[in-house]
Amino acid sequence: MLKYQQRFQYILVDEYQDTNLVQYNIIRTLAARHENITVVGDDSQSIYAFRGANIQNILNFRRDYEDHALFKLEQNYRSTKNIVGAANSLIDKNKDQIKKTIWTQNDEGERIRVHRALSDNEEGAFTAHSIFETKMHRQVPNKGFAILYRTNAQSRSMEEALRKLNIPYRIYGGLSFYQRKEIKDLLAYFRLTCNPQDEEALKRIINYPARGIGQTTIEKLMVAAAEAKTSIWQLLHEHLADLGFHAGTRKSVADFVLSIESYRTMLQTHSAYALAEHIARTSGLLKELLTDRTPEGVSRHENIQELLNGIKEFSDAGEGTDTPRTLPDFLIDVALLTDADNDDPADNDRVSLMTVHAAKGLEFPYVHIVGLEEDLFPNQMAVNSRADLEEERRLFYVALTRAEKRATLSYAMSRYKWGNLTSAEPSRFIDEIDPQYLEMPSENDRLWTQPGTRDRTTRTPPWANPGQNLFDDERSSKPVYGRETNAPGIGKAVPGKHVAPTRRNMDAPPGPRAAPAATPKNLKRITGSGAPLEATSSLGSETPDLAEGMTVEHERFGKGKVIKIEGRAPDLKATVFFPSAGQKQLLLRFAKLTVVEG
């Protein structure tokens, strides 16, 4: 060690607030001979205690080196005065800190807007519509926006809302919610339950959680199915005893087949949530995740909880209707969300979604900090310790100071937790910001609700003031969240009308119109001109007025969701996901499809 003490006469350390105990001891030992050491850091941004970082390293530097000089770099070059002032008033509540007052020469800027939503899904819808409106009015690219949240599981409602408005996004430092392994595993159970011929789903979960069915067994099944020219499921269901497996493997496979068969008997008798929760619990998947108490394991368990929460809200939205929502209906609803293969990885003009931890060091003109509720942000595990609570406060400080021009805070009044709708309280951090920097919702303000959603309380529609734009400061000091517009996703989709960009043959002349026919209440015939056609006849040369995202019905495959439309008339093709049959590519002039309302 003496050799290195002599060799390194001057030592410089960056991000000193993130060093752990081992790093601290190494630095102290290296600098012991000359004590020529310079450290740079911001104690207000020490947020990695879960990785071992110790904020006391930077707080105690002056005690460790009595002959020190302290230089405070207090000018902020990024944010507006309102954002800087709000951040100062927040972090001032921490006891363990090096006192400093951040200032900026930037413009005053907008006050920080605080929004309350009825639920987490409506919070996501508000955030997506706010981004859409700002893009349109201020000509801001997608990459100018960031959505920050405390836990990875919170991305679900944000992703779904952005997809419904066709706003491209990217998860920074992680995977999209529906691309995470634990989510794909549970969805594979759902898919196999609805469609036993889905061999991709079967191979994914036949040995997850582990049940003694190894890769060699799976390969033998694939070979045997190919030789018999049948599906793996058919082979397992009818010819298991003829496959030559030893007793242990045969029992494991038989138990797996029996469990899937038992789930299938519940498809039409149980709601989407009741069956989904039963599958998650009895398959052993929840137990498997619960045994992993690492931060990553806890995050995976939270993701499953969030998926079930989404299914519960989906099921509840169908209560009181003639057709309760089942698991196949849910798979249709999320078909577009799970089809991420069409995203262009080279397209960098996307809204950024990330946890606050991942956002450290980044900056964006417009930042939405969502889920600001007690027991969520601050996290429920941090509220019983002053040191932990102060770290949560520093985490919020980091989130707030990512914004350059505008910061928007939002929270939900209710949130699903393991299938139960629970009330939520606004985060204490909102109250800790000096009110002069905030634009708070008053008790008389209307609750924003996603256009077209089921109205669970008496509320004024968001387009009650159609002449007023969102965040139009020249018209009003208070925003109107949402208005009647031609923006995609705003208002209820009408079957046969565009709800998403679609490829159509604009030059093709309209074909002959068929006479109107009796149509079931919830169906509308697909035509290029809006006139109804008989669903049992070929569409001929008509160009279907069909759009991505629509729910359709096929006389053989049942209900499904349109994933993609491509080609030109008369050879226009649609890729449709059917829970009972998987993904199919259909030539529309022969497909005999009908659009399903709602």
Number of C-alpha atoms within 10 A of each C-alpha: 9 10 8 12 16 14 10 13 15 14 14 11 13 12 14 24 24 23 24 18 13 11 14 15 13 12 16 14 15 23 19 15 14 13 17 14 17 13 13 14 14 18 21 23 22 24 26 17 14 8 11 12 20 20 25 17 20 24 17 11 14 13 10 12 11 8 8 14 8 7 7 11 12 11 12 15 11 19 27 24 23 23 26 26 20 23 24 19 16 21 23 17 14 17 11 16 17 13 13 12 14 15 17 18 12 16 11 15 14 17 21 22 19 19 22 25 22 20 22 24 22 23 26 28 28 24 25 24 25 17 26 21 20 19 15 11 12 8 9 16 14 20 17 19 25 28 27 27 26 23 18 22 19 23 25 20 21 24 23 20 22 21 15 18 19 16 18 18 24 21 18 15 12 14 14 19 25 21 15 14 13 18 18 17 20 22 20 21 25 26 25 25 27 22 20 23 19 21 17 11 21 20 18 14 21 20 17 17 15 13 17 16 18 12 11 9 13 16 12 13 20 18 12 16 17 12 9 11 10 13 18 22 20 13 19 19 15 9 10 17 14 9 13 9 14 9 10 12 16 18 16 17 22 15 13 19 16 13 15 18 15 13 20 18 11 17 18 14 12 17 24 27 24 19 20 24 21 13 21 20 13 12 19 15 21 20 14 15 19 15 11 14 11 10 11 11 15 14 17 22 23 20 24 23 21 24 22 22 21 23 25 23 19 20 20 15 16 15 12 8 8 7 8 17 21 23 26 22 21 20 24 22 17 15 21 21 20 16 14 12 7 7 11 9 8 6 10 13 15 17 22 21 26 23 22 22 18 15 21 15 10 12 18 21 17 21 25 26 23 26 29 27 23 17 16 19 25 24 17 12 11 17 16 9 10 13 15 17 19 23 23 21 25 21 23 27 23 23 28 26 24 26 26 22 22 22 27 21 22 23 27 23 17 18 22 20 16 17 18 12 14 12 13 20 14 19 19 14 19 19 11 16 20 14 14 11 19 21 18 17 15 9 7 6 12 17 20 22 25 26 20 13 11 10 12 9 9 8 11 12 19 18 18 13 13 12 9 19 21 20 19 14 12 8 12 12 10 15 16 20 25 27 22 17 11 9 15 18 22 19 17 13 17 14 24 23 13 17 24 18 12 14 17 19 14 10 7 14 12 13 14 11 14 11 9 11 12 9 14 9 8 11 16 24 26 27 23 22 16 15 16 19 23 20 20 13 12 15 24 12 19 23 25 22 19 28 22 20 25 26 25 25 20 17 12 9 14 13 23 31 27 23 22 19 21 14 13 14 20 17 15 19 19 22 19 29 26 27 26 21 19 18 17 15 15 17 18 25 20 15 19 21 28 27 23 21 15 12
